Amino acid sequence: MAAKILVVDDQANMCWILSKVLAEAGFAVATAQTGKDALAIVAEGEVMAAIIDYRLPDMTGIQLLARIHDNHTRLPAFLITSYGSKALRQEALQAGFAGYFDKPFHNQTLVAALRRTVP
């Protein structure tokens, strides 16, 4: 069974693109465009890692990871953002993200990071 990756981004086209890239890399993919929807998917189980955009309509990606880690402390996640800075990178890593990627990023770099993280 392929590892299930959750992609959370408020832009439908980014969810679609990452879904295609990850599926081609052999992962199963679920997508959400809000933090609330992402939490519901994680609660269903089987999510092995998450890719989370920083700016979501109902919370930040850092707030979402904190909520996820309330019940799923070991779920690895990667923050993606179009609004990157050194300060945000540091905040994300301190918050428990396994990695941080400024948009645009190389899809294969993200896939490689997932392969190193997901068993």
MOPAC internal coordinates of N, CA, C and O (Angstrom, degrees):
PM7 1SCF
backbone

  N    0.0000 0     0.00 0     0.00 0    0    0    0
  C    1.4551 1     0.00 0     0.00 0    1    0    0
  C    1.5290 1   109.37 1     0.00 0    2    1    0
  O    1.2310 1   120.46 1   -46.23 1    3    2    1
  N    1.3085 1   116.73 1   133.77 1    3    2    1
  C    1.4598 1   122.24 1  -178.81 1    5    3    2
  C    1.5293 1   110.30 1   -72.73 1    6    5    3
  O    1.2310 1   121.18 1   -36.51 1    7    6    5
  N    1.3214 1   115.35 1   143.49 1    7    6    5
  C    1.4613 1   120.65 1   176.68 1    9    7    6
  C    1.5216 1   109.49 1   -64.85 1   10    9    7
  O    1.2310 1   120.82 1   -44.25 1   11   10    9
  N    1.3370 1   116.04 1   135.75 1   11   10    9
  C    1.4645 1   121.36 1  -178.83 1   13   11   10
  C    1.5218 1   109.80 1   -91.88 1   14   13   11
  O    1.2310 1   121.12 1   -55.71 1   15   14   13
  N    1.3315 1   115.47 1   124.29 1   15   14   13
  C    1.4582 1   122.97 1   179.55 1   17   15   14
  C    1.5242 1   108.40 1  -111.03 1   18   17   15
  O    1.2310 1   120.37 1   -47.15 1   19   18   17
  N    1.3182 1   116.89 1   132.85 1   19   18   17
  C    1.4587 1   122.10 1   176.57 1   21   19   18
  C    1.5273 1   109.02 1   -97.03 1   22   21   19
  O    1.2310 1   120.54 1   -53.73 1   23   22   21
  N    1.3223 1   116.57 1   126.27 1   23   22   21
  C    1.4649 1   122.71 1   175.86 1   25   23   22
  C    1.5230 1   107.29 1  -108.77 1   26   25   23
  O    1.2310 1   120.64 1   -57.49 1   27   26   25
  N    1.3375 1   116.39 1   122.51 1   27   26   25
  C    1.4625 1   121.15 1  -179.01 1   29   27   26
  C    1.5265 1   108.20 1  -120.79 1   30   29   27
  O    1.2310 1   120.67 1   -68.36 1   31   30   29
  N    1.3188 1   116.32 1   111.64 1   31   30   29
  C    1.4650 1   121.67 1   179.25 1   33   31   30
  C    1.5173 1   107.50 1  -153.66 1   34   33   31
  O    1.2310 1   119.96 1   -43.67 1   35   34   33
  N    1.3281 1   117.67 1   136.33 1   35   34   33
  C    1.4581 1   120.64 1  -178.95 1   37   35   34
  C    1.5244 1   112.83 1   -71.91 1   38   37   35
  O    1.2310 1   120.09 1   166.83 1   39   38   37
  N    1.3159 1   117.44 1   -13.17 1   39   38   37
  C    1.4627 1   121.21 1   178.40 1   41   39   38
  C    1.5343 1   109.33 1   -94.59 1   42   41   39
  O    1.2310 1   121.07 1   -64.12 1   43   42   41
  N    1.3264 1   115.57 1   115.88 1   43   42   41
  C    1.4611 1   120.78 1  -178.06 1   45   43   42
  C    1.5195 1   111.96 1   -57.68 1   46   45   43
  O    1.2310 1   119.85 1   143.53 1   47   46   45
  N    1.3405 1   117.89 1   -36.47 1   47   46   45
  C    1.4648 1   119.58 1  -178.68 1   49   47   46
  C    1.5287 1   111.26 1   -66.89 1   50   49   47
  O    1.2310 1   119.19 1   145.59 1   51   50   49
  N    1.3242 1   119.16 1   -34.41 1   51   50   49
  C    1.4547 1   120.92 1   177.55 1   53   51   50
  C    1.5314 1   110.21 1   -68.69 1   54   53   51
  O    1.2310 1   120.25 1   139.88 1   55   54   53
  N    1.3183 1   117.13 1   -40.12 1   55   54   53
  C    1.4701 1   120.19 1   175.62 1   57   55   54
  C    1.5229 1   110.15 1   -60.34 1   58   57   55
  O    1.2310 1   120.54 1   136.39 1   59   58   57
  N    1.3190 1   116.57 1   -43.61 1   59   58   57
  C    1.4612 1   121.16 1  -178.70 1   61   59   58
  C    1.5237 1   110.88 1   -64.28 1   62   61   59
  O    1.2310 1   120.40 1   131.93 1   63   62   61
  N    1.3274 1   116.85 1   -48.07 1   63   62   61
  C    1.4677 1   120.55 1  -179.18 1   65   63   62
  C    1.5211 1   110.94 1   -60.74 1   66   65   63
  O    1.2310 1   120.18 1   130.41 1   67   66   65
  N    1.3239 1   117.26 1   -49.59 1   67   66   65
  C    1.4667 1   119.73 1  -179.30 1   69   67   66
  C    1.5216 1   111.51 1   -64.70 1   70   69   67
  O    1.2310 1   119.91 1   145.78 1   71   70   69
  N    1.3235 1   117.77 1   -34.22 1   71   70   69
  C    1.4668 1   120.95 1   176.16 1   73   71   70
  C    1.5221 1   110.88 1   -59.70 1   74   73   71
  O    1.2310 1   120.74 1   134.80 1   75   74   73
  N    1.3322 1   116.19 1   -45.20 1   75   74   73
  C    1.4667 1   120.75 1   179.77 1   77   75   74
  C    1.5279 1   111.07 1   -65.19 1   78   77   75
  O    1.2310 1   120.49 1   133.53 1   79   78   77
  N    1.3260 1   116.67 1   -46.47 1   79   78   77
  C    1.4695 1   121.24 1  -179.08 1   81   79   78
  C    1.5238 1   110.46 1   -61.12 1   82   81   79
  O    1.2310 1   120.34 1   133.78 1   83   82   81
  N    1.3171 1   116.96 1   -46.22 1   83   82   81
  C    1.4670 1   120.87 1  -177.75 1   85   83   82
  C    1.5278 1   112.05 1   -70.08 1   86   85   83
  O    1.2310 1   120.36 1   141.76 1   87   86   85
  N    1.3251 1   116.92 1   -38.24 1   87   86   85
  C    1.4709 1   119.62 1   177.21 1   89   87   86
  C    1.5207 1   110.48 1   -63.23 1   90   89   87
  O    1.2310 1   120.36 1   137.90 1   91   90   89
  N    1.3371 1   116.92 1   -42.10 1   91   90   89
  C    1.4617 1   120.15 1   177.57 1   93   91   90
  C    1.5247 1   111.61 1   -63.66 1   94   93   91
  O    1.2310 1   120.37 1   153.10 1   95   94   93
  N    1.3306 1   116.89 1   -26.90 1   95   94   93
  C    1.4653 1   121.47 1   178.69 1   97   95   94
  C    1.5273 1   111.72 1   -84.57 1   98   97   95
  O    1.2310 1   120.29 1   178.75 1   99   98   97
  N    1.3406 1   117.04 1    -1.25 1   99   98   97
  C    1.4606 1   120.25 1   175.49 1  101   99   98
  C    1.5170 1   115.68 1    98.39 1  102  101   99
  O    1.2310 1   119.84 1  -170.92 1  103  102  101
  N    1.3147 1   117.90 1     9.08 1  103  102  101
  C    1.4615 1   121.55 1   178.82 1  105  103  102
  C    1.5281 1   110.62 1   -94.76 1  106  105  103
  O    1.2310 1   120.61 1   -28.36 1  107  106  105
  N    1.3221 1   116.43 1   151.64 1  107  106  105
  C    1.4587 1   121.61 1   166.24 1  109  107  106
  C    1.5233 1   105.89 1   -86.55 1  110  109  107
  O    1.2310 1   120.01 1   -32.39 1  111  110  109
  N    1.3312 1   117.58 1   147.61 1  111  110  109
  C    1.4647 1   120.20 1  -173.40 1  113  111  110
  C    1.5173 1   111.00 1  -133.26 1  114  113  111
  O    1.2310 1   121.46 1   -41.90 1  115  114  113
  N    1.3313 1   114.81 1   138.10 1  115  114  113
  C    1.4652 1   122.57 1   168.68 1  117  115  114
  C    1.5213 1   105.94 1  -121.52 1  118  117  115
  O    1.2310 1   120.40 1   -32.30 1  119  118  117
  N    1.3343 1   116.84 1   147.70 1  119  118  117
  C    1.4614 1   119.49 1  -179.92 1  121  119  118
  C    1.5256 1   110.46 1  -127.27 1  122  121  119
  O    1.2310 1   121.75 1   -27.07 1  123  122  121
  N    1.3322 1   114.25 1   152.93 1  123  122  121
  C    1.4643 1   121.76 1   175.02 1  125  123  122
  C    1.5171 1   107.52 1  -145.92 1  126  125  123
  O    1.2310 1   120.73 1   -29.92 1  127  126  125
  N    1.3260 1   116.21 1   150.08 1  127  126  125
  C    1.4568 1   120.17 1   179.24 1  129  127  126
  C    1.5258 1   112.41 1  -111.04 1  130  129  127
  O    1.2310 1   120.36 1   178.90 1  131  130  129
  N    1.3274 1   116.91 1    -1.10 1  131  130  129
  C    1.4610 1   121.58 1   176.19 1  133  131  130
  C    1.5183 1   109.36 1  -136.86 1  134  133  131
  O    1.2310 1   121.17 1   -20.56 1  135  134  133
  N    1.3172 1   115.37 1   159.44 1  135  134  133
  C    1.4567 1   119.75 1   175.69 1  137  135  134
  C    1.5184 1   111.60 1   -62.63 1  138  137  135
  O    1.2310 1   120.58 1   139.45 1  139  138  137
  N    1.3232 1   116.51 1   -40.55 1  139  138  137
  C    1.4683 1   121.03 1   179.98 1  141  139  138
  C    1.5293 1   110.91 1   -58.56 1  142  141  139
  O    1.2310 1   120.35 1   133.44 1  143  142  141
  N    1.3293 1   116.93 1   -46.56 1  143  142  141
  C    1.4648 1   120.37 1   179.59 1  145  143  142
  C    1.5285 1   110.85 1   -65.80 1  146  145  143
  O    1.2310 1   120.44 1   143.14 1  147  146  145
  N    1.3200 1   116.76 1   -36.86 1  147  146  145
  C    1.4638 1   120.68 1   178.59 1  149  147  146
  C    1.5201 1   110.71 1   -63.33 1  150  149  147
  O    1.2310 1   120.27 1   136.76 1  151  150  149
  N    1.3206 1   117.10 1   -43.24 1  151  150  149
  C    1.4683 1   120.79 1   179.32 1  153  151  150
  C    1.5234 1   111.17 1   -61.77 1  154  153  151
  O    1.2310 1   120.28 1   142.14 1  155  154  153
  N    1.3267 1   117.07 1   -37.86 1  155  154  153
  C    1.4677 1   120.46 1   178.26 1  157  155  154
  C    1.5250 1   110.81 1   -65.09 1  158  157  155
  O    1.2310 1   120.02 1   140.14 1  159  158  157
  N    1.3252 1   117.57 1   -39.86 1  159  158  157
  C    1.4684 1   120.71 1   179.08 1  161  159  158
  C    1.5184 1   110.58 1   -67.17 1  162  161  159
  O    1.2310 1   119.93 1   137.00 1  163  162  161
  N    1.3138 1   117.74 1   -43.00 1  163  162  161
  C    1.4642 1   121.16 1   179.05 1  165  163  162
  C    1.5292 1   109.84 1   -62.79 1  166  165  163
  O    1.2310 1   120.15 1   141.14 1  167  166  165
  N    1.3308 1   117.31 1   -38.86 1  167  166  165
  C    1.4648 1   121.52 1  -179.85 1  169  167  166
  C    1.5283 1   112.10 1   -63.28 1  170  169  167
  O    1.2310 1   120.38 1   152.28 1  171  170  169
  N    1.3378 1   116.87 1   -27.72 1  171  170  169
  C    1.4664 1   121.23 1   178.54 1  173  171  170
  C    1.5267 1   111.33 1   -68.47 1  174  173  171
  O    1.2310 1   120.30 1   157.46 1  175  174  173
  N    1.3211 1   117.02 1   -22.54 1  175  174  173
  C    1.4594 1   121.28 1   179.04 1  177  175  174
  C    1.5150 1   112.89 1    94.83 1  178  177  175
  O    1.2310 1   121.59 1    -5.52 1  179  178  177
  N    1.3254 1   114.57 1   174.48 1  179  178  177
  C    1.4566 1   125.11 1   175.23 1  181  179  178
  C    1.5274 1   115.29 1    75.74 1  182  181  179
  O    1.2310 1   118.95 1   175.79 1  183  182  181
  N    1.3228 1   119.61 1    -4.21 1  183  182  181
  C    1.4619 1   120.78 1   177.13 1  185  183  182
  C    1.5262 1   107.76 1   -75.57 1  186  185  183
  O    1.2310 1   120.68 1   -53.36 1  187  186  185
  N    1.3303 1   116.31 1   126.64 1  187  186  185
  C    1.4621 1   121.59 1  -177.26 1  189  187  186
  C    1.5255 1   112.73 1   -98.38 1  190  189  187
  O    1.2310 1   120.00 1   159.05 1  191  190  189
  N    1.3417 1   117.60 1   -20.95 1  191  190  189
  C    1.4640 1   122.78 1   179.02 1  193  191  190
  C    1.5200 1   107.76 1  -166.05 1  194  193  191
  O    1.2310 1   121.50 1   -17.13 1  195  194  193
  N    1.3444 1   114.73 1   162.87 1  195  194  193
  C    1.4579 1   119.66 1   179.70 1  197  195  194
  C    1.5186 1   110.41 1  -134.24 1  198  197  195
  O    1.2310 1   121.40 1   -33.24 1  199  198  197
  N    1.3222 1   114.93 1   146.76 1  199  198  197
  C    1.4624 1   123.38 1   171.47 1  201  199  198
  C    1.5265 1   104.40 1  -115.91 1  202  201  199
  O    1.2310 1   120.71 1   -62.12 1  203  202  201
  N    1.3334 1   116.24 1   117.88 1  203  202  201
  C    1.4603 1   120.64 1  -169.99 1  205  203  202
  C    1.5255 1   110.71 1  -124.61 1  206  205  203
  O    1.2310 1   121.05 1   -52.96 1  207  206  205
  N    1.3229 1   115.59 1   127.04 1  207  206  205
  C    1.4595 1   121.07 1   174.62 1  209  207  206
  C    1.5271 1   108.79 1   -73.10 1  210  209  207
  O    1.2310 1   120.70 1   -31.64 1  211  210  209
  N    1.3258 1   116.27 1   148.36 1  211  210  209
  C    1.4632 1   119.90 1  -179.46 1  213  211  210
  C    1.5275 1   112.24 1   -69.07 1  214  213  211
  O    1.2310 1   120.29 1   133.79 1  215  214  213
  N    1.3245 1   117.05 1   -46.21 1  215  214  213
  C    1.4643 1   120.45 1  -177.00 1  217  215  214
  C    1.5214 1   110.74 1   -98.73 1  218  217  215
  O    1.2310 1   121.25 1   -69.80 1  219  218  217
  N    1.3182 1   115.21 1   110.20 1  219  218  217
  C    1.4564 1   122.68 1   175.52 1  221  219  218
  C    1.5218 1   107.86 1  -117.11 1  222  221  219
  O    1.2310 1   119.55 1   -20.33 1  223  222  221
  N    1.3278 1   118.47 1   159.67 1  223  222  221
  C    1.4599 1   119.15 1  -175.87 1  225  223  222
  C    1.5313 1   114.34 1   -66.55 1  226  225  223
  O    1.2310 1   119.72 1   153.46 1  227  226  225
  N    1.3276 1   118.15 1   -26.54 1  227  226  225
  C    1.4592 1   119.98 1  -174.04 1  229  227  226
  C    1.5286 1   114.82 1  -113.14 1  230  229  227
  O    1.2310 1   119.69 1   171.58 1  231  230  229
  N    1.3267 1   118.19 1    -8.42 1  231  230  229
  C    1.4643 1   122.30 1   178.01 1  233  231  230
  C    1.5196 1   108.49 1  -172.49 1  234  233  231
  O    1.2310 1   120.67 1   -10.03 1  235  234  233
  N    1.3224 1   116.33 1   169.97 1  235  234  233
  C    1.4632 1   118.80 1   174.79 1  237  235  234
  C    1.5263 1   108.80 1   -85.56 1  238  237  235
  O    1.2310 1   121.02 1   -16.24 1  239  238  237
  N    1.3160 1   115.65 1   163.76 1  239  238  237
  C    1.4566 1   119.82 1   176.00 1  241  239  238
  C    1.5254 1   111.73 1   -61.49 1  242  241  239
  O    1.2310 1   120.41 1   146.10 1  243  242  241
  N    1.3166 1   116.82 1   -33.90 1  243  242  241
  C    1.4770 1   120.57 1   178.89 1  245  243  242
  C    1.5225 1   109.94 1   -67.76 1  246  245  243
  O    1.2310 1   120.04 1   138.79 1  247  246  245
  N    1.3242 1   117.53 1   -41.21 1  247  246  245
  C    1.4641 1   120.19 1   175.73 1  249  247  246
  C    1.5240 1   110.90 1   -63.85 1  250  249  247
  O    1.2310 1   120.70 1   140.14 1  251  250  249
  N    1.3254 1   116.27 1   -39.86 1  251  250  249
  C    1.4663 1   120.06 1   178.95 1  253  251  250
  C    1.5197 1   110.62 1   -62.48 1  254  253  251
  O    1.2310 1   119.83 1   134.46 1  255  254  253
  N    1.3162 1   117.92 1   -45.54 1  255  254  253
  C    1.4643 1   119.24 1  -179.84 1  257  255  254
  C    1.5293 1   110.75 1   -61.80 1  258  257  255
  O    1.2310 1   119.88 1   140.31 1  259  258  257
  N    1.3126 1   117.83 1   -39.69 1  259  258  257
  C    1.4684 1   120.11 1   177.64 1  261  259  258
  C    1.5266 1   110.48 1   -60.14 1  262  261  259
  O    1.2310 1   120.18 1   138.21 1  263  262  261
  N    1.3244 1   117.27 1   -41.79 1  263  262  261
  C    1.4753 1   120.78 1   178.57 1  265  263  262
  C    1.5247 1   111.15 1   -67.40 1  266  265  263
  O    1.2310 1   120.34 1   140.07 1  267  266  265
  N    1.3312 1   116.96 1   -39.93 1  267  266  265
  C    1.4697 1   120.18 1   177.15 1  269  267  266
  C    1.5189 1   110.02 1   -62.28 1  270  269  267
  O    1.2310 1   120.74 1   134.77 1  271  270  269
  N    1.3229 1   116.18 1   -45.23 1  271  270  269
  C    1.4652 1   120.57 1  -176.72 1  273  271  270
  C    1.5244 1   113.01 1   -69.97 1  274  273  271
  O    1.2310 1   119.48 1   167.95 1  275  274  273
  N    1.3323 1   118.60 1   -12.05 1  275  274  273
  C    1.4675 1   120.39 1   173.61 1  277  275  274
  C    1.5201 1   110.89 1   -58.75 1  278  277  275
  O    1.2310 1   120.48 1   143.80 1  279  278  277
  N    1.3370 1   116.70 1   -36.20 1  279  278  277
  C    1.4679 1   121.14 1  -177.43 1  281  279  278
  C    1.5217 1   114.15 1  -119.44 1  282  281  279
  O    1.2310 1   119.95 1   164.13 1  283  282  281
  N    1.3053 1   117.69 1   -15.87 1  283  282  281
  C    1.4678 1   122.31 1  -176.67 1  285  283  282
  C    1.5269 1   108.19 1  -132.66 1  286  285  283
  O    1.2310 1   120.78 1  -110.30 1  287  286  285
  N    1.3120 1   116.12 1    69.70 1  287  286  285
  C    1.4619 1   121.84 1  -170.39 1  289  287  286
  C    1.5196 1   113.92 1   -62.42 1  290  289  287
  O    1.2310 1   119.73 1   156.93 1  291  290  289
  N    1.2940 1   118.13 1   -23.07 1  291  290  289
  C    1.4662 1   120.73 1  -175.43 1  293  291  290
  C    1.5279 1   113.85 1   -99.98 1  294  293  291
  O    1.2310 1   119.70 1  -176.58 1  295  294  293
  N    1.3049 1   118.18 1     3.42 1  295  294  293
  C    1.4621 1   120.10 1  -178.68 1  297  295  294
  C    1.5270 1   109.85 1   -71.87 1  298  297  295
  O    1.2310 1   119.88 1   -65.08 1  299  298  297
  N    1.3413 1   117.83 1   114.92 1  299  298  297
  C    1.4675 1   119.69 1   178.75 1  301  299  298
  C    1.5269 1   110.75 1   -74.95 1  302  301  299
  O    1.2310 1   121.33 1   -33.97 1  303  302  301
  N    1.3187 1   115.07 1   146.03 1  303  302  301
  C    1.4529 1   120.00 1  -179.48 1  305  303  302
  C    1.5235 1   110.09 1  -143.40 1  306  305  303
  O    1.2310 1   121.45 1   -27.29 1  307  306  305
  N    1.3233 1   114.83 1   152.71 1  307  306  305
  C    1.4559 1   123.12 1   178.63 1  309  307  306
  C    1.5162 1   108.13 1  -122.23 1  310  309  307
  O    1.2310 1   120.10 1   -47.39 1  311  310  309
  N    1.3208 1   117.41 1   132.61 1  311  310  309
  C    1.4512 1   122.02 1   178.56 1  313  311  310
  C    1.5206 1   109.03 1   -93.33 1  314  313  311
  O    1.2310 1   120.67 1   -47.07 1  315  314  313
  N    1.3398 1   116.33 1   132.93 1  315  314  313
  C    1.4571 1   121.85 1   173.70 1  317  315  314
  C    1.5299 1   107.50 1  -120.54 1  318  317  315
  O    1.2310 1   120.62 1   -34.37 1  319  318  317
  N    1.3248 1   116.43 1   145.63 1  319  318  317
  C    1.4585 1   118.65 1  -177.80 1  321  319  318
  C    1.5247 1   112.15 1  -158.95 1  322  321  319
  O    1.2310 1   121.58 1   -30.04 1  323  322  321
  N    1.3184 1   114.57 1   149.96 1  323  322  321
  C    1.4650 1   121.45 1   171.22 1  325  323  322
  C    1.5184 1   110.63 1   -94.70 1  326  325  323
  O    1.2310 1   120.54 1   174.42 1  327  326  325
  N    1.3161 1   116.58 1    -5.58 1  327  326  325
  C    1.4614 1   122.10 1  -174.09 1  329  327  326
  C    1.5246 1   110.57 1  -117.18 1  330  329  327
  O    1.2310 1   120.46 1  -135.67 1  331  330  329
  N    1.3130 1   116.73 1    44.33 1  331  330  329
  C    1.4506 1   121.78 1  -173.12 1  333  331  330
  C    1.5140 1   114.93 1   -73.32 1  334  333  331
  O    1.2310 1   122.21 1   -24.55 1  335  334  333
  N    1.3156 1   113.37 1   155.45 1  335  334  333
  C    1.4600 1   122.36 1   174.75 1  337  335  334
  C    1.5221 1   107.57 1  -159.76 1  338  337  335
  O    1.2310 1   120.70 1   -15.03 1  339  338  337
  N    1.3202 1   116.26 1   164.97 1  339  338  337
  C    1.4622 1   119.64 1   176.53 1  341  339  338
  C    1.5205 1   110.31 1   -61.34 1  342  341  339
  O    1.2310 1   120.56 1   141.01 1  343  342  341
  N    1.3120 1   116.54 1   -38.99 1  343  342  341
  C    1.4696 1   120.74 1  -179.45 1  345  343  342
  C    1.5286 1   110.88 1   -64.21 1  346  345  343
  O    1.2310 1   120.18 1   137.15 1  347  346  345
  N    1.3305 1   117.27 1   -42.85 1  347  346  345
  C    1.4621 1   120.28 1   179.11 1  349  347  346
  C    1.5185 1   110.50 1   -66.51 1  350  349  347
  O    1.2310 1   120.20 1   138.82 1  351  350  349
  N    1.3337 1   117.22 1   -41.18 1  351  350  349
  C    1.4670 1   120.51 1   177.52 1  353  351  350
  C    1.5284 1   110.13 1   -57.30 1  354  353  351
  O    1.2310 1   120.59 1   132.98 1  355  354  353
  N    1.3211 1   116.48 1   -47.02 1  355  354  353
  C    1.4620 1   121.15 1  -179.81 1  357  355  354
  C    1.5306 1   110.93 1   -63.50 1  358  357  355
  O    1.2310 1   120.60 1   135.85 1  359  358  357
  N    1.3353 1   116.46 1   -44.15 1  359  358  357
  C    1.4614 1   120.66 1   179.15 1  361  359  358
  C    1.5264 1   110.82 1   -61.13 1  362  361  359
  O    1.2310 1   120.29 1   137.30 1  363  362  361
  N    1.3364 1   117.06 1   -42.70 1  363  362  361
  C    1.4603 1   121.44 1  -179.57 1  365  363  362
  C    1.5242 1   111.37 1   -63.11 1  366  365  363
  O    1.2310 1   120.47 1   133.87 1  367  366  365
  N    1.3064 1   116.70 1   -46.13 1  367  366  365
  C    1.4656 1   119.52 1  -178.95 1  369  367  366
  C    1.5247 1   110.84 1   -67.02 1  370  369  367
  O    1.2310 1   120.17 1   142.40 1  371  370  369
  N    1.3286 1   117.29 1   -37.60 1  371  370  369
  C    1.4641 1   120.45 1   176.94 1  373  371  370
  C    1.5271 1   111.58 1   -67.66 1  374  373  371
  O    1.2310 1   120.31 1   151.09 1  375  374  373
  N    1.3339 1   117.02 1   -28.91 1  375  374  373
  C    1.4596 1   121.95 1   179.10 1  377  375  374
  C    1.5277 1   112.35 1   -76.18 1  378  377  375
  O    1.2310 1   120.39 1   168.66 1  379  378  377
  N    1.3308 1   116.86 1   -11.34 1  379  378  377
  C    1.4559 1   119.61 1   176.80 1  381  379  378
  C    1.5086 1   115.92 1   111.63 1  382  381  379
  O    1.2310 1   120.05 1  -173.38 1  383  382  381
  N    1.3277 1   117.52 1     6.62 1  383  382  381
  C    1.4631 1   118.47 1   176.11 1  385  383  382
  C    1.5210 1   109.58 1   -69.05 1  386  385  383
  O    1.2310 1   120.71 1   -38.95 1  387  386  385
  N    1.3281 1   116.25 1   141.05 1  387  386  385
  C    1.4610 1   122.25 1   178.90 1  389  387  386
  C    1.5210 1   111.58 1   -76.89 1  390  389  387
  O    1.2310 1   120.27 1   161.49 1  391  390  389
  N    1.3357 1   117.08 1   -18.51 1  391  390  389
  C    1.4521 1   121.28 1  -179.79 1  393  391  390
  C    1.5144 1   110.68 1  -167.85 1  394  393  391
  O    1.2310 1   121.74 1   -12.76 1  395  394  393
  N    1.3207 1   114.27 1   167.24 1  395  394  393
  C    1.4645 1   122.10 1  -174.84 1  397  395  394
  C    1.5241 1   107.65 1  -141.00 1  398  397  395
  O    1.2310 1   120.58 1   -47.84 1  399  398  397
  N    1.3389 1   116.50 1   132.16 1  399  398  397
  C    1.4558 1   121.19 1  -178.80 1  401  399  398
  C    1.5171 1   110.34 1  -134.02 1  402  401  399
  O    1.2310 1   120.62 1   -55.84 1  403  402  401
  N    1.3414 1   116.42 1   124.16 1  403  402  401
  C    1.4566 1   121.60 1   172.14 1  405  403  402
  C    1.5173 1   108.87 1   -79.35 1  406  405  403
  O    1.2310 1   120.39 1   -43.50 1  407  406  405
  N    1.3391 1   116.86 1   136.50 1  407  406  405
  C    1.4625 1   121.24 1   173.50 1  409  407  406
  C    1.5181 1   107.81 1   -80.19 1  410  409  407
  O    1.2310 1   119.10 1   -38.18 1  411  410  409
  N    1.3052 1   119.33 1   141.82 1  411  410  409
  C    1.4619 1   125.83 1    -8.07 1  413  411  410
  C    1.5272 1   110.36 1   -76.89 1  414  413  411
  O    1.2310 1   121.10 1   -31.81 1  415  414  413
  N    1.3074 1   115.51 1   148.19 1  415  414  413
  C    1.4591 1   121.42 1   178.10 1  417  415  414
  C    1.5248 1   108.22 1  -125.76 1  418  417  415
  O    1.2310 1   121.00 1   -15.90 1  419  418  417
  N    1.3042 1   115.70 1   164.10 1  419  418  417
  C    1.4673 1   120.23 1   177.08 1  421  419  418
  C    1.5196 1   108.21 1   -80.11 1  422  421  419
  O    1.2310 1   120.63 1   -57.94 1  423  422  421
  N    1.3171 1   116.40 1   122.06 1  423  422  421
  C    1.4656 1   121.13 1  -177.79 1  425  423  422
  C    1.5188 1   111.85 1   -54.52 1  426  425  423
  O    1.2310 1   120.39 1   139.31 1  427  426  425
  N    1.3323 1   116.86 1   -40.69 1  427  426  425
  C    1.4645 1   119.39 1  -176.58 1  429  427  426
  C    1.5363 1   111.94 1   -68.95 1  430  429  427
  O    1.2310 1   120.02 1   153.93 1  431  430  429
  N    1.3259 1   117.56 1   -26.07 1  431  430  429
  C    1.4618 1   120.31 1   175.67 1  433  431  430
  C    1.5247 1   109.68 1   -67.56 1  434  433  431
  O    1.2310 1   120.42 1   139.10 1  435  434  433
  N    1.3167 1   116.80 1   -40.90 1  435  434  433
  C    1.4619 1   121.38 1   176.92 1  437  435  434
  C    1.5210 1   110.76 1   -66.24 1  438  437  435
  O    1.2310 1   120.18 1   135.98 1  439  438  437
  N    1.3231 1   117.27 1   -44.02 1  439  438  437
  C    1.4744 1   121.41 1   177.95 1  441  439  438
  C    1.5270 1   109.97 1   -59.79 1  442  441  439
  O    1.2310 1   119.74 1   136.60 1  443  442  441
  N    1.3278 1   118.10 1   -43.40 1  443  442  441
  C    1.4581 1   121.55 1   179.46 1  445  443  442
  C    1.5234 1   110.58 1   -62.39 1  446  445  443
  O    1.2310 1   120.11 1   139.12 1  447  446  445
  N    1.3279 1   117.40 1   -40.88 1  447  446  445
  C    1.4727 1   120.80 1   178.29 1  449  447  446
  C    1.5286 1   110.27 1   -62.99 1  450  449  447
  O    1.2310 1   120.25 1   139.09 1  451  450  449
  N    1.3282 1   117.12 1   -40.91 1  451  450  449
  C    1.4716 1   120.49 1   177.75 1  453  451  450
  C    1.5231 1   110.52 1   -63.62 1  454  453  451
  O    1.2310 1   120.10 1   135.85 1  455  454  453
  N    1.3154 1   117.42 1   -44.15 1  455  454  453
  C    1.4744 1   120.67 1  -179.70 1  457  455  454
  C    1.5254 1   111.81 1   -61.44 1  458  457  455
  O    1.2310 1   120.36 1   145.46 1  459  458  457
  N    1.3275 1   116.91 1   -34.54 1  459  458  457
  C    1.4712 1   120.11 1   177.85 1  461  459  458
  C    1.5309 1   111.81 1   -72.20 1  462  461  459
  O    1.2310 1   120.73 1   155.03 1  463  462  461
  N    1.3265 1   116.20 1   -24.97 1  463  462  461
  C    1.4560 1   121.26 1  -173.00 1  465  463  462
  C    1.5197 1   113.23 1   -97.32 1  466  465  463
  O    1.2310 1   119.98 1   141.64 1  467  466  465
  N    1.3278 1   117.65 1   -38.36 1  467  466  465
  C    1.4548 1   122.37 1  -174.53 1  469  467  466
  C    1.5215 1   109.49 1   -93.65 1  470  469  467
  O    1.2310 1   120.47 1   -52.04 1  471  470  469
  N    1.3274 1   116.71 1   127.96 1  471  470  469
  C    1.4891 1   118.79 1  -179.59 1  473  471  470
  C    1.5179 1   112.90 1   -65.88 1  474  473  471
  O    1.2310 1   120.10 1   180.00 1  475  474  473

